[in-house]
Amino acid sequence: MNTKDWLLAGFEAIVWYGFIYYLIYAIKNPVNLYTSALILLVLAYIGTISCPWFRRTKAFKELIGNK
């Protein structure tokens, strides 16, 4: 893995930490359901897309147009 992959992996870990933290916060406190669902969905997408292993798959390369 190169430096970019390590930085993405660190960013991914921070995003998933935020996802879990907000999920627990939303379960414990009264929050707007739709807003919380949107925030969790966005964090899950960012966490998945920033994963270095996911970025090397054939499906991701086809998604962004590289074959």
C-alpha positions as MATLAB code, in Angstrom:
seq = 'MNTKDWLLAGFEAIVWYGFIYYLIYAIKNPVNLYTSALILLVLAYIGTISCPWFRRTKAFKELIGNK';
ca = [
       0.000    0.000    0.000;
       1.202    3.460   -0.835;
       0.813    6.672    1.161;
      -2.497    7.572   -0.485;
      -3.969    4.224    0.579;
      -2.815    4.722    4.164;
      -4.325    8.194    4.285;
      -7.593    6.923    2.836;
      -7.642    4.078    5.363;
      -7.158    6.571    8.195;
      -9.916    8.789    6.805;
     -12.157    5.747    6.451;
     -11.590    4.801   10.096;
     -12.526    8.327   11.190;
     -15.697    8.255    9.085;
     -16.789    4.862   10.455;
     -16.081    6.095   13.991;
     -18.332    9.070   13.298;
     -20.984    6.735   11.894;
     -21.007    4.546   15.002;
     -20.884    7.565   17.327;
     -23.831    9.239   15.599;
     -25.783    5.979   15.463;
     -25.457    5.565   19.225;
     -26.287    9.252   19.726;
     -29.418    8.929   17.552;
     -30.575    5.849   19.448;
     -30.070    7.469   22.848;
     -31.443   10.970   22.185;
     -34.657   12.209   20.571;
     -33.644   13.316   17.067;
     -35.333   13.881   13.737;
     -35.588   10.450   12.124;
     -35.209   11.645    8.530;
     -32.232   13.878    9.215;
     -30.478   11.160   11.187;
     -31.123    8.597    8.460;
     -29.666   10.975    5.859;
     -26.567   11.661    7.965;
     -25.988    7.949    8.578;
     -26.501    7.136    4.890;
     -24.004    9.786    3.797;
     -21.436    8.609    6.354;
     -21.873    4.993    5.220;
     -21.370    5.975    1.564;
     -18.284    8.052    2.354;
     -16.863    5.245    4.492;
     -17.419    2.678    1.750;
     -16.061    4.800   -1.096;
     -12.962    5.827    0.843;
     -12.014    2.201    1.558;
      -8.762    1.390   -0.308;
      -9.794   -2.231   -0.900;
     -13.144   -1.187   -2.357;
     -11.458    1.292   -4.682;
      -9.457   -1.537   -6.283;
     -12.475   -3.683   -7.212;
     -13.658   -4.123  -10.764;
     -17.112   -2.787   -9.864;
     -15.702    0.504   -8.543;
     -13.491    0.982  -11.591;
     -16.485    0.440  -13.861;
     -18.529    2.868  -11.745;
     -16.043    5.710  -12.253;
     -15.447    4.833  -15.902;
     -12.001    3.189  -15.712;
     -11.782   -0.326  -17.079;
];
